[in-house]
Every structure is written in structure tokens, then in C-alpha cells.
Amino acid sequence: MLTAIQVDTHTHTVLSGHAWSTLQENAAAARERDLFGLCLTEHGPRMPGGGTDIIPAAQNMLPKTVNGIRVYKGTEANIVDFNGLLDIGSKFLSRTEFAIASLHDICMQPGDAVQNTGALLAAINTDRIDMLGHLDDPKVPCELDTLVTETNRLGKLVEINNNSLAVRRNSEPNVVTLAKLCMRLQAPVCVSSDAHFATMVGAVDNALALLNRLGFPEELVINRNFDIFDAYINRKAPPGKYSVRIESASVSDIAAKISARGGA
């Protein structure tokens, strides 16, 4: 049974333009929830109010850990046309440790299911894109079976987005369909908050409850454990693409980790 995650793979700060907390505030919230890592996935520049495309490069000035939390430098790149063009080019996308590609209706007018699926397929085949974001969005119809099959073929990830269940109206049926497809295809996922405020970081209770109701296998949730997630993203081969799914990973001594980062 899934009870928590140890890495939140989708978080935003004020730099995204419509989020409300700083990285330090997010890291403090992550620590309060007993997380060990978070992915700093700022929106690309096509998002109104978002930062510039150099953000992934600028993140190199950040420390590896903030307030005892491992910060994976990343982005949420926006898909901006039906050919899968992203608003962050390869020059800067190559600097990321973890990158999401998402289709937002505020950045691009969605098409029909065939057009949207084509755009998402092209995006997930882009080097350095690791995960497709919130495929459950009812405003962006797509062929979920095609997308899960291709993402799994590439050894990349599908997102189960907790925020969708709160803010994307009528998304729950799509989340259920997505989860069932991942179960059937044994496709790895990340369960993430899509946090836009510090109190949301690591808060994925609704998503976990839904997955538990479906009997979703916990071994398919890559970010349930820090070591498994860290090993998974460090097995990118060739660069930007994950190797065959990890079968097992060592589980670190949690007490030792807490001690190493300066107390509980």
C-alpha cells in the first residue's frame, strides 16, 4: 500500500510566475513532510509570467541540497506546436537533471486527440525530457494508450498528478484510465504534487488514495523511495533516455540520512 513519496517530482516557485513560494520555503516544507528530494520544475517562457529559457542553466548556481533536501534541477517545458516543439531549446534543456514536457491550453490551443497525441509523442522523444505531465487534462484530449506505450518503450515516465484531482475539473476519470494503463503495461510513474505553494509540496494524498483503491503496484512508483528515484534518473543511457526499468534498489538507512543532514 502506498502511503507517501520521498521525492516530489513536480514543484514550482515564484519564478514560474503564478506560484507563491520560494525554493527555500518549498525545501523547508519538503523536510517537514519527511521528503528527501524535490524536482525544481519551473515553467518555460511560453507560460505567462514564466522565466526565460536560460533557467535550467541558471539553476547550476544552486547548491545540490537546500535545507537538507536534494534539489534536482529541472523544468516543465511547454509544448508549443503539434510537432512537439518545446519552449526551452536543447542548449538549455541539456542542463537539466529532470525535465517534464506538458501541453497547457494557456500556452498553445489544443487540437483534437490525434494532433495532441502527435505533439506529446514528439515531446517525449526529445532528449532530456523525462516525463509527460498531467496527461489527464480533459481540455487536452489524447490517446492515452498510445502515449503510455511509447513512454514505457523509451523507459521514461508518466505522471500521476495530485493537483489534477483538485483543479482540473473532471480529470479523475482520466487519472483512473491512465493508472490502469500503467498497471496493464507495467509502465513506471511518478506521483507528484504539482505544487504552486509550499504547503502543497509532497501533498499527494488524493493521488495515493486513488492508486490504492485501484490496487496499483507500489513498485511502479519510482519516487516512492529516494534511492530508487536517484538511481533511476542516473541510469540515463544514452543521455536523456532512461535505461531498462530498474528492478531493485538499495533502501538507505533513513535514520542515518536524517542524522547526516543535521537532525530530524
C-alpha atoms as an extended CHARMM CRD file, in Angstrom:
* protein
*
       264  EXT
         1         1  MET       CA              0.0000000000        0.0000000000        0.0000000000  PROA      1               0.0000000000
         2         2  LEU       CA              1.2960000000        3.4370000000       -0.9750000000  PROA      2               0.0000000000
         3         3  THR       CA              1.4820000000        5.8150000000        1.9700000000  PROA      3               0.0000000000
         4         4  ALA       CA              3.9100000000        8.5740000000        0.9160000000  PROA      4               0.0000000000
         5         5  ILE       CA              6.5440000000        9.6550000000       -1.5650000000  PROA      5               0.0000000000
         6         6  GLN       CA             10.1470000000       10.5820000000       -0.7490000000  PROA      6               0.0000000000
         7         7  VAL       CA             10.7800000000       12.8010000000       -3.7950000000  PROA      7               0.0000000000
         8         8  ASP       CA              8.2780000000       15.3020000000       -5.1790000000  PROA      8               0.0000000000
         9         9  THR       CA              8.9650000000       15.3760000000       -8.9060000000  PROA      9               0.0000000000
        10        10  HSD       CA              6.8770000000       18.4230000000       -9.8930000000  PROA      10              0.0000000000
        11        11  THR       CA              7.1860000000       21.6880000000       -7.9450000000  PROA      11              0.0000000000
        12        12  HSD       CA              7.1780000000       25.3970000000       -8.7820000000  PROA      12              0.0000000000
        13        13  THR       CA              8.4650000000       28.5560000000       -7.1190000000  PROA      13              0.0000000000
        14        14  VAL       CA              7.7250000000       32.2520000000       -7.6530000000  PROA      14              0.0000000000
        15        15  LEU       CA              9.9860000000       32.0480000000      -10.6930000000  PROA      15              0.0000000000
        16        16  SER       CA              7.2070000000       30.2610000000      -12.5930000000  PROA      16              0.0000000000
        17        17  GLY       CA              5.1380000000       33.4400000000      -12.4720000000  PROA      17              0.0000000000
        18        18  HSD       CA              1.9860000000       32.0690000000      -10.8590000000  PROA      18              0.0000000000
        19        19  ALA       CA              3.3490000000       30.1700000000       -7.8680000000  PROA      19              0.0000000000
        20        20  TRP       CA              3.7130000000       31.6690000000       -4.4240000000  PROA      20              0.0000000000
        21        21  SER       CA              6.7120000000       30.2620000000       -2.5570000000  PROA      21              0.0000000000
        22        22  THR       CA             10.4810000000       30.3450000000       -2.7880000000  PROA      22              0.0000000000
        23        23  LEU       CA             12.7890000000       27.3730000000       -3.1840000000  PROA      23              0.0000000000
        24        24  GLN       CA             13.8540000000       27.6700000000        0.4550000000  PROA      24              0.0000000000
        25        25  GLU       CA             10.2110000000       27.6350000000        1.5630000000  PROA      25              0.0000000000
        26        26  ASN       CA              9.4820000000       24.6100000000       -0.6160000000  PROA      26              0.0000000000
        27        27  ALA       CA             12.5300000000       22.7910000000        0.7190000000  PROA      27              0.0000000000
        28        28  ALA       CA             11.5180000000       23.5440000000        4.3100000000  PROA      28              0.0000000000
        29        29  ALA       CA              8.0310000000       22.1910000000        3.6020000000  PROA      29              0.0000000000
        30        30  ALA       CA              9.5320000000       19.0810000000        1.9940000000  PROA      30              0.0000000000
        31        31  ARG       CA             11.6060000000       18.4500000000        5.0820000000  PROA      31              0.0000000000
        32        32  GLU       CA              8.5620000000       18.8310000000        7.3280000000  PROA      32              0.0000000000
        33        33  ARG       CA              6.8620000000       16.1110000000        5.2800000000  PROA      33              0.0000000000
        34        34  ASP       CA              9.9100000000       13.8130000000        5.6250000000  PROA      34              0.0000000000
        35        35  LEU       CA             10.8090000000       14.0330000000        1.9430000000  PROA      35              0.0000000000
        36        36  PHE       CA             14.4120000000       13.6800000000        0.8570000000  PROA      36              0.0000000000
        37        37  GLY       CA             14.2280000000       15.3540000000       -2.5290000000  PROA      37              0.0000000000
        38        38  LEU       CA             12.2530000000       17.5770000000       -4.8390000000  PROA      38              0.0000000000
        39        39  CYS       CA             12.4840000000       18.4340000000       -8.5070000000  PROA      39              0.0000000000
        40        40  LEU       CA             12.5930000000       22.1500000000       -9.2510000000  PROA      40              0.0000000000
        41        41  THR       CA             10.4880000000       22.1660000000      -12.4080000000  PROA      41              0.0000000000
        42        42  GLU       CA              9.9120000000       25.8030000000      -13.3400000000  PROA      42              0.0000000000
        43        43  HSD       CA              7.6990000000       26.6390000000      -16.3040000000  PROA      43              0.0000000000
        44        44  GLY       CA              9.2740000000       27.5760000000      -19.6070000000  PROA      44              0.0000000000
        45        45  PRO       CA              8.9210000000       31.0890000000      -21.0680000000  PROA      45              0.0000000000
        46        46  ARG       CA              5.7380000000       30.4830000000      -23.0770000000  PROA      46              0.0000000000
        47        47  MET       CA              3.8390000000       30.3650000000      -19.7720000000  PROA      47              0.0000000000
        48        48  PRO       CA              2.6040000000       33.9050000000      -18.9940000000  PROA      48              0.0000000000
        49        49  GLY       CA              4.7870000000       35.3260000000      -16.2350000000  PROA      49              0.0000000000
        50        50  GLY       CA              7.2830000000       32.4880000000      -16.5260000000  PROA      50              0.0000000000
        51        51  GLY       CA             11.0350000000       32.8550000000      -16.6080000000  PROA      51              0.0000000000
        52        52  THR       CA             13.3660000000       32.7780000000      -19.5860000000  PROA      52              0.0000000000
        53        53  ASP       CA             14.7080000000       29.6920000000      -21.3070000000  PROA      53              0.0000000000
        54        54  ILE       CA             18.0650000000       30.0670000000      -19.5350000000  PROA      54              0.0000000000
        55        55  ILE       CA             16.5380000000       28.9560000000      -16.2190000000  PROA      55              0.0000000000
        56        56  PRO       CA             17.9420000000       25.3890000000      -16.4660000000  PROA      56              0.0000000000
        57        57  ALA       CA             21.4320000000       26.8380000000      -16.9270000000  PROA      57              0.0000000000
        58        58  ALA       CA             20.9530000000       29.3810000000      -14.1380000000  PROA      58              0.0000000000
        59        59  GLN       CA             19.9760000000       26.5670000000      -11.7670000000  PROA      59              0.0000000000
        60        60  ASN       CA             23.5970000000       25.4030000000      -11.8700000000  PROA      60              0.0000000000
        61        61  MET       CA             24.3320000000       28.2010000000       -9.3900000000  PROA      61              0.0000000000
        62        62  LEU       CA             22.1000000000       26.4870000000       -6.8220000000  PROA      62              0.0000000000
        63        63  PRO       CA             23.5190000000       24.1410000000       -4.1910000000  PROA      63              0.0000000000
        64        64  LYS       CA             22.8230000000       20.4550000000       -4.5650000000  PROA      64              0.0000000000
        65        65  THR       CA             20.8730000000       20.4300000000       -1.3040000000  PROA      65              0.0000000000
        66        66  VAL       CA             18.7100000000       23.1440000000        0.2440000000  PROA      66              0.0000000000
        67        67  ASN       CA             17.6570000000       22.8000000000        3.8750000000  PROA      67              0.0000000000
        68        68  GLY       CA             18.7360000000       19.1580000000        3.7670000000  PROA      68              0.0000000000
        69        69  ILE       CA             16.6220000000       18.3990000000        0.6910000000  PROA      69              0.0000000000
        70        70  ARG       CA             18.2280000000       17.1560000000       -2.5270000000  PROA      70              0.0000000000
        71        71  VAL       CA             17.1230000000       19.5820000000       -5.2440000000  PROA      71              0.0000000000
        72        72  TYR       CA             17.0500000000       18.1120000000       -8.7530000000  PROA      72              0.0000000000
        73        73  LYS       CA             17.4800000000       20.9020000000      -11.2520000000  PROA      73              0.0000000000
        74        74  GLY       CA             14.7710000000       20.7630000000      -13.8770000000  PROA      74              0.0000000000
        75        75  THR       CA             11.9840000000       22.3870000000      -15.7940000000  PROA      75              0.0000000000
        76        76  GLU       CA              8.4490000000       21.9450000000      -17.0330000000  PROA      76              0.0000000000
        77        77  ALA       CA              8.8640000000       22.7290000000      -20.7110000000  PROA      77              0.0000000000
        78        78  ASN       CA              5.7660000000       23.8230000000      -22.5950000000  PROA      78              0.0000000000
        79        79  ILE       CA              4.8020000000       22.1480000000      -25.8650000000  PROA      79              0.0000000000
        80        80  VAL       CA              4.0540000000       24.9800000000      -28.2810000000  PROA      80              0.0000000000
        81        81  ASP       CA              3.0270000000       23.2830000000      -31.5410000000  PROA      81              0.0000000000
        82        82  PHE       CA              1.7370000000       19.9820000000      -32.8930000000  PROA      82              0.0000000000
        83        83  ASN       CA              5.2600000000       18.9770000000      -33.9250000000  PROA      83              0.0000000000
        84        84  GLY       CA              6.2090000000       18.8070000000      -30.2630000000  PROA      84              0.0000000000
        85        85  LEU       CA              8.3350000000       21.9600000000      -30.2670000000  PROA      85              0.0000000000
        86        86  LEU       CA              9.2900000000       22.9870000000      -26.7320000000  PROA      86              0.0000000000
        87        87  ASP       CA              9.7900000000       26.4950000000      -25.4050000000  PROA      87              0.0000000000
        88        88  ILE       CA             13.1790000000       25.5070000000      -23.9720000000  PROA      88              0.0000000000
        89        89  GLY       CA             15.7530000000       24.5580000000      -26.5640000000  PROA      89              0.0000000000
        90        90  SER       CA             18.2690000000       21.7380000000      -26.3740000000  PROA      90              0.0000000000
        91        91  LYS       CA             21.1120000000       24.1090000000      -25.4140000000  PROA      91              0.0000000000
        92        92  PHE       CA             19.4840000000       24.7790000000      -22.0480000000  PROA      92              0.0000000000
        93        93  LEU       CA             17.3560000000       21.6460000000      -21.7380000000  PROA      93              0.0000000000
        94        94  SER       CA             20.5900000000       19.6580000000      -21.7010000000  PROA      94              0.0000000000
        95        95  ARG       CA             21.4560000000       21.2620000000      -18.3530000000  PROA      95              0.0000000000
        96        96  THR       CA             18.5300000000       19.6470000000      -16.5590000000  PROA      96              0.0000000000
        97        97  GLU       CA             18.5520000000       16.6580000000      -14.2650000000  PROA      97              0.0000000000
        98        98  PHE       CA             14.8000000000       16.0970000000      -14.6080000000  PROA      98              0.0000000000
        99        99  ALA       CA             12.5240000000       17.6070000000      -17.2430000000  PROA      99              0.0000000000
       100       100  ILE       CA              8.7850000000       17.4180000000      -17.7930000000  PROA      100             0.0000000000
       101       101  ALA       CA              7.0120000000       18.2100000000      -21.0650000000  PROA      101             0.0000000000
       102       102  SER       CA              3.4100000000       19.3830000000      -20.7480000000  PROA      102             0.0000000000
       103       103  LEU       CA              0.7320000000       20.7270000000      -23.0440000000  PROA      103             0.0000000000
       104       104  HSD       CA             -1.0370000000       23.6800000000      -21.4080000000  PROA      104             0.0000000000
       105       105  ASP       CA             -4.0060000000       25.2690000000      -23.0980000000  PROA      105             0.0000000000
       106       106  ILE       CA             -2.7800000000       28.6920000000      -21.9550000000  PROA      106             0.0000000000
       107       107  CYS       CA              0.4460000000       28.2110000000      -23.9390000000  PROA      107             0.0000000000
       108       108  MET       CA             -0.9890000000       26.5110000000      -27.0200000000  PROA      108             0.0000000000
       109       109  GLN       CA             -4.5090000000       25.9470000000      -28.2850000000  PROA      109             0.0000000000
       110       110  PRO       CA             -5.0540000000       22.1820000000      -28.0340000000  PROA      110             0.0000000000
       111       111  GLY       CA             -6.2360000000       20.3140000000      -31.1050000000  PROA      111             0.0000000000
       112       112  ASP       CA             -8.0630000000       17.0280000000      -31.4270000000  PROA      112             0.0000000000
       113       113  ALA       CA             -6.8780000000       13.7930000000      -29.8490000000  PROA      113             0.0000000000
       114       114  VAL       CA             -4.7260000000       12.8580000000      -32.8660000000  PROA      114             0.0000000000
       115       115  GLN       CA             -2.9970000000       16.2420000000      -33.0210000000  PROA      115             0.0000000000
       116       116  ASN       CA             -2.3850000000       16.4150000000      -29.2870000000  PROA      116             0.0000000000
       117       117  THR       CA             -1.0850000000       12.8470000000      -29.1870000000  PROA      117             0.0000000000
       118       118  GLY       CA              1.3440000000       13.6000000000      -32.0060000000  PROA      118             0.0000000000
       119       119  ALA       CA              2.6650000000       16.6390000000      -30.1530000000  PROA      119             0.0000000000
       120       120  LEU       CA              3.1360000000       14.6760000000      -26.9380000000  PROA      120             0.0000000000
       121       121  LEU       CA              4.7920000000       11.7570000000      -28.7380000000  PROA      121             0.0000000000
       122       122  ALA       CA              7.3040000000       14.1030000000      -30.3280000000  PROA      122             0.0000000000
       123       123  ALA       CA              7.9790000000       15.7520000000      -26.9780000000  PROA      123             0.0000000000
       124       124  ILE       CA              8.6580000000       12.5190000000      -25.0990000000  PROA      124             0.0000000000
       125       125  ASN       CA             11.0730000000       11.5050000000      -27.8610000000  PROA      125             0.0000000000
       126       126  THR       CA             13.0730000000       14.6760000000      -27.2190000000  PROA      126             0.0000000000
       127       127  ASP       CA             16.4040000000       14.1580000000      -25.5000000000  PROA      127             0.0000000000
       128       128  ARG       CA             16.3460000000       15.2220000000      -21.8520000000  PROA      128             0.0000000000
       129       129  ILE       CA             12.5830000000       15.0440000000      -21.4970000000  PROA      129             0.0000000000
       130       130  ASP       CA             11.9670000000       12.5330000000      -18.7360000000  PROA      130             0.0000000000
       131       131  MET       CA              8.2370000000       12.6490000000      -18.0890000000  PROA      131             0.0000000000
       132       132  LEU       CA              4.9500000000       13.7310000000      -19.6630000000  PROA      132             0.0000000000
       133       133  GLY       CA              2.9690000000       15.9920000000      -17.3620000000  PROA      133             0.0000000000
       134       134  HSD       CA             -0.7250000000       15.7420000000      -16.4420000000  PROA      134             0.0000000000
       135       135  LEU       CA             -1.9340000000       13.6730000000      -19.3950000000  PROA      135             0.0000000000
       136       136  ASP       CA             -5.2770000000       13.5530000000      -17.5920000000  PROA      136             0.0000000000
       137       137  ASP       CA             -6.2960000000       17.1170000000      -18.5690000000  PROA      137             0.0000000000
       138       138  PRO       CA             -9.7980000000       16.9410000000      -20.1210000000  PROA      138             0.0000000000
       139       139  LYS       CA             -9.0420000000       20.1300000000      -22.0960000000  PROA      139             0.0000000000
       140       140  VAL       CA             -6.2630000000       18.2540000000      -23.9190000000  PROA      140             0.0000000000
       141       141  PRO       CA             -7.8150000000       15.0660000000      -25.3150000000  PROA      141             0.0000000000
       142       142  CYS       CA             -5.2550000000       12.4660000000      -26.3230000000  PROA      142             0.0000000000
       143       143  GLU       CA             -4.7940000000        8.7610000000      -26.9400000000  PROA      143             0.0000000000
       144       144  LEU       CA             -3.5720000000        7.6730000000      -23.5320000000  PROA      144             0.0000000000
       145       145  ASP       CA             -2.8080000000        4.0810000000      -24.5320000000  PROA      145             0.0000000000
       146       146  THR       CA             -0.5090000000        5.2720000000      -27.3280000000  PROA      146             0.0000000000
       147       147  LEU       CA              1.3010000000        7.6880000000      -25.0510000000  PROA      147             0.0000000000
       148       148  VAL       CA              1.7910000000        5.2500000000      -22.1780000000  PROA      148             0.0000000000
       149       149  THR       CA              3.0280000000        2.5660000000      -24.5850000000  PROA      149             0.0000000000
       150       150  GLU       CA              5.6070000000        4.8970000000      -26.1470000000  PROA      150             0.0000000000
       151       151  THR       CA              6.7430000000        6.4120000000      -22.8680000000  PROA      151             0.0000000000
       152       152  ASN       CA              7.2440000000        2.9390000000      -21.4490000000  PROA      152             0.0000000000
       153       153  ARG       CA              9.0860000000        1.8210000000      -24.5910000000  PROA      153             0.0000000000
       154       154  LEU       CA             11.5380000000        4.6700000000      -24.0840000000  PROA      154             0.0000000000
       155       155  GLY       CA             11.9730000000        3.8110000000      -20.4130000000  PROA      155             0.0000000000
       156       156  LYS       CA             10.6130000000        7.2180000000      -19.4380000000  PROA      156             0.0000000000
       157       157  LEU       CA              7.8900000000        8.2200000000      -17.0080000000  PROA      157             0.0000000000
       158       158  VAL       CA              4.1940000000        9.0310000000      -16.8090000000  PROA      158             0.0000000000
       159       159  GLU       CA              2.9460000000       11.4790000000      -14.1940000000  PROA      159             0.0000000000
       160       160  ILE       CA              0.1110000000       10.8500000000      -11.7660000000  PROA      160             0.0000000000
       161       161  ASN       CA             -0.6330000000       14.4570000000      -10.8370000000  PROA      161             0.0000000000
       162       162  ASN       CA             -2.2690000000       15.0770000000       -7.4620000000  PROA      162             0.0000000000
       163       163  ASN       CA             -3.1290000000       18.6640000000       -8.3910000000  PROA      163             0.0000000000
       164       164  SER       CA             -5.2410000000       17.4580000000      -11.3110000000  PROA      164             0.0000000000
       165       165  LEU       CA             -7.6710000000       15.9050000000       -8.8620000000  PROA      165             0.0000000000
       166       166  ALA       CA             -8.1040000000       19.3170000000       -7.2170000000  PROA      166             0.0000000000
       167       167  VAL       CA             -8.0180000000       21.8890000000      -10.0250000000  PROA      167             0.0000000000
       168       168  ARG       CA             -8.5410000000       20.1710000000      -13.3810000000  PROA      168             0.0000000000
       169       169  ARG       CA            -12.2890000000       19.7380000000      -13.4660000000  PROA      169             0.0000000000
       170       170  ASN       CA            -13.4870000000       16.2500000000      -14.4250000000  PROA      170             0.0000000000
       171       171  SER       CA             -9.9530000000       14.8820000000      -14.6030000000  PROA      171             0.0000000000
       172       172  GLU       CA            -10.4540000000       11.9210000000      -12.2430000000  PROA      172             0.0000000000
       173       173  PRO       CA            -11.8210000000        9.5090000000      -14.9020000000  PROA      173             0.0000000000
       174       174  ASN       CA             -8.7130000000       10.1970000000      -17.0000000000  PROA      174             0.0000000000
       175       175  VAL       CA             -6.4330000000        9.6880000000      -13.9940000000  PROA      175             0.0000000000
       176       176  VAL       CA             -8.1020000000        6.3240000000      -13.4070000000  PROA      176             0.0000000000
       177       177  THR       CA             -7.7140000000        5.3430000000      -17.0740000000  PROA      177             0.0000000000
       178       178  LEU       CA             -4.0820000000        6.4370000000      -17.0410000000  PROA      178             0.0000000000
       179       179  ALA       CA             -3.3130000000        4.4670000000      -13.9000000000  PROA      179             0.0000000000
       180       180  LYS       CA             -5.0000000000        1.3330000000      -15.2390000000  PROA      180             0.0000000000
       181       181  LEU       CA             -2.9970000000        1.5630000000      -18.4670000000  PROA      181             0.0000000000
       182       182  CYS       CA              0.2300000000        1.8920000000      -16.4900000000  PROA      182             0.0000000000
       183       183  MET       CA             -0.7480000000       -1.1670000000      -14.4420000000  PROA      183             0.0000000000
       184       184  ARG       CA             -1.5160000000       -3.1980000000      -17.5530000000  PROA      184             0.0000000000
       185       185  LEU       CA              1.6790000000       -2.1710000000      -19.3640000000  PROA      185             0.0000000000
       186       186  GLN       CA              3.8430000000       -2.1970000000      -16.2180000000  PROA      186             0.0000000000
       187       187  ALA       CA              4.8040000000        1.3960000000      -17.0070000000  PROA      187             0.0000000000
       188       188  PRO       CA              6.6860000000        3.3220000000      -14.2880000000  PROA      188             0.0000000000
       189       189  VAL       CA              5.1610000000        6.5140000000      -12.9310000000  PROA      189             0.0000000000
       190       190  CYS       CA              5.9010000000        9.3770000000      -10.6050000000  PROA      190             0.0000000000
       191       191  VAL       CA              3.2320000000       10.6170000000       -8.2240000000  PROA      191             0.0000000000
       192       192  SER       CA              3.7350000000       14.3470000000       -7.8330000000  PROA      192             0.0000000000
       193       193  SER       CA              2.0920000000       17.3580000000       -6.2510000000  PROA      193             0.0000000000
       194       194  ASP       CA              2.4990000000       19.9790000000       -9.0000000000  PROA      194             0.0000000000
       195       195  ALA       CA              2.9710000000       22.3120000000       -6.0280000000  PROA      195             0.0000000000
       196       196  HSD       CA              2.4130000000       26.0380000000       -6.5200000000  PROA      196             0.0000000000
       197       197  PHE       CA              2.6230000000       26.8460000000       -2.7920000000  PROA      197             0.0000000000
       198       198  ALA       CA              4.8680000000       25.4240000000       -0.0900000000  PROA      198             0.0000000000
       199       199  THR       CA              2.1010000000       23.5890000000        1.7590000000  PROA      199             0.0000000000
       200       200  MET       CA              1.4090000000       21.5800000000       -1.3980000000  PROA      200             0.0000000000
       201       201  VAL       CA              4.9360000000       20.1250000000       -1.6030000000  PROA      201             0.0000000000
       202       202  GLY       CA              4.7650000000       16.3800000000       -1.0260000000  PROA      202             0.0000000000
       203       203  ALA       CA              0.9920000000       16.5320000000       -0.5470000000  PROA      203             0.0000000000
       204       204  VAL       CA             -0.2010000000       13.6930000000       -2.7730000000  PROA      204             0.0000000000
       205       205  ASP       CA             -2.7880000000       12.0420000000       -0.5440000000  PROA      205             0.0000000000
       206       206  ASN       CA             -5.6100000000       12.1680000000       -3.1140000000  PROA      206             0.0000000000
       207       207  ALA       CA             -3.4770000000       10.5570000000       -5.8090000000  PROA      207             0.0000000000
       208       208  LEU       CA             -2.2190000000        7.8450000000       -3.4630000000  PROA      208             0.0000000000
       209       209  ALA       CA             -5.7530000000        7.1000000000       -2.2630000000  PROA      209             0.0000000000
       210       210  LEU       CA             -6.8990000000        6.6900000000       -5.8670000000  PROA      210             0.0000000000
       211       211  LEU       CA             -3.9700000000        4.3960000000       -6.7150000000  PROA      211             0.0000000000
       212       212  ASN       CA             -4.5250000000        2.3080000000       -3.5950000000  PROA      212             0.0000000000
       213       213  ARG       CA             -8.1960000000        1.9690000000       -4.4790000000  PROA      213             0.0000000000
       214       214  LEU       CA             -7.1270000000        0.5470000000       -7.8420000000  PROA      214             0.0000000000
       215       215  GLY       CA             -4.5540000000       -1.7960000000       -6.3050000000  PROA      215             0.0000000000
       216       216  PHE       CA             -1.7220000000       -0.0010000000       -8.1210000000  PROA      216             0.0000000000
       217       217  PRO       CA              1.6270000000       -1.8020000000       -7.6250000000  PROA      217             0.0000000000
       218       218  GLU       CA              3.8890000000        0.3150000000       -5.4350000000  PROA      218             0.0000000000
       219       219  GLU       CA              6.9820000000       -0.9070000000       -7.2940000000  PROA      219             0.0000000000
       220       220  LEU       CA              5.8520000000        1.0890000000      -10.3460000000  PROA      220             0.0000000000
       221       221  VAL       CA              6.0150000000        4.3500000000       -8.3710000000  PROA      221             0.0000000000
       222       222  ILE       CA              9.6280000000        5.3620000000       -8.9070000000  PROA      222             0.0000000000
       223       223  ASN       CA              9.6210000000        8.3150000000       -6.4920000000  PROA      223             0.0000000000
       224       224  ARG       CA              8.2190000000        6.3620000000       -3.5590000000  PROA      224             0.0000000000
       225       225  ASN       CA             11.8170000000        5.9450000000       -2.4110000000  PROA      225             0.0000000000
       226       226  PHE       CA             14.6960000000        8.4140000000       -2.7020000000  PROA      226             0.0000000000
       227       227  ASP       CA             17.3100000000        5.8230000000       -3.6210000000  PROA      227             0.0000000000
       228       228  ILE       CA             15.1760000000        4.2650000000       -6.3300000000  PROA      228             0.0000000000
       229       229  PHE       CA             14.4060000000        7.6420000000       -7.8900000000  PROA      229             0.0000000000
       230       230  ASP       CA             18.0340000000        8.7670000000       -7.6890000000  PROA      230             0.0000000000
       231       231  ALA       CA             19.2710000000        5.5310000000       -9.2310000000  PROA      231             0.0000000000
       232       232  TYR       CA             16.6140000000        5.7050000000      -11.9240000000  PROA      232             0.0000000000
       233       233  ILE       CA             17.4670000000        9.1580000000      -13.2020000000  PROA      233             0.0000000000
       234       234  ASN       CA             21.1750000000        8.4160000000      -13.0400000000  PROA      234             0.0000000000
       235       235  ARG       CA             20.7350000000        5.4720000000      -15.4080000000  PROA      235             0.0000000000
       236       236  LYS       CA             20.0890000000        7.6120000000      -18.4480000000  PROA      236             0.0000000000
       237       237  ALA       CA             21.6980000000        5.9390000000      -21.4330000000  PROA      237             0.0000000000
       238       238  PRO       CA             22.1050000000        7.4060000000      -23.9810000000  PROA      238             0.0000000000
       239       239  PRO       CA             21.9820000000       10.8790000000      -22.4100000000  PROA      239             0.0000000000
       240       240  GLY       CA             18.4380000000       11.9720000000      -21.8220000000  PROA      240             0.0000000000
       241       241  LYS       CA             16.9010000000        8.4960000000      -22.0550000000  PROA      241             0.0000000000
       242       242  TYR       CA             16.4660000000        6.0300000000      -19.2580000000  PROA      242             0.0000000000
       243       243  SER       CA             17.8220000000        2.5330000000      -19.3750000000  PROA      243             0.0000000000
       244       244  VAL       CA             15.6400000000       -0.5070000000      -18.8680000000  PROA      244             0.0000000000
       245       245  ARG       CA             13.4520000000       -0.2270000000      -15.7960000000  PROA      245             0.0000000000
       246       246  ILE       CA             15.2610000000       -0.7130000000      -12.5320000000  PROA      246             0.0000000000
       247       247  GLU       CA             14.2520000000       -3.9770000000      -10.8600000000  PROA      247             0.0000000000
       248       248  SER       CA             15.5120000000       -3.2190000000       -7.3910000000  PROA      248             0.0000000000
       249       249  ALA       CA             17.4840000000       -0.6300000000       -5.4960000000  PROA      249             0.0000000000
       250       250  SER       CA             19.0480000000       -0.4830000000       -2.0760000000  PROA      250             0.0000000000
       251       251  VAL       CA             16.9780000000        1.2540000000        0.5640000000  PROA      251             0.0000000000
       252       252  SER       CA             19.1640000000        3.6070000000        2.6080000000  PROA      252             0.0000000000
       253       253  ASP       CA             19.0150000000        3.7650000000        6.3500000000  PROA      253             0.0000000000
       254       254  ILE       CA             16.5740000000        6.6300000000        6.9210000000  PROA      254             0.0000000000
       255       255  ALA       CA             17.8740000000        7.4290000000       10.4020000000  PROA      255             0.0000000000
       256       256  ALA       CA             21.3980000000        7.7950000000        9.0380000000  PROA      256             0.0000000000
       257       257  LYS       CA             20.1610000000       10.1460000000        6.3320000000  PROA      257             0.0000000000
       258       258  ILE       CA             18.3600000000       12.3220000000        8.8660000000  PROA      258             0.0000000000
       259       259  SER       CA             21.4690000000       12.4470000000       11.0180000000  PROA      259             0.0000000000
       260       260  ALA       CA             23.6580000000       13.3200000000        8.0170000000  PROA      260             0.0000000000
       261       261  ARG       CA             21.5050000000       16.2670000000        7.0700000000  PROA      261             0.0000000000
       262       262  GLY       CA             21.5150000000       17.7200000000       10.5600000000  PROA      262             0.0000000000
       263       263  GLY       CA             18.7710000000       16.1930000000       12.6280000000  PROA      263             0.0000000000
       264       264  ALA       CA             15.1290000000       15.3430000000       12.3110000000  PROA      264             0.0000000000
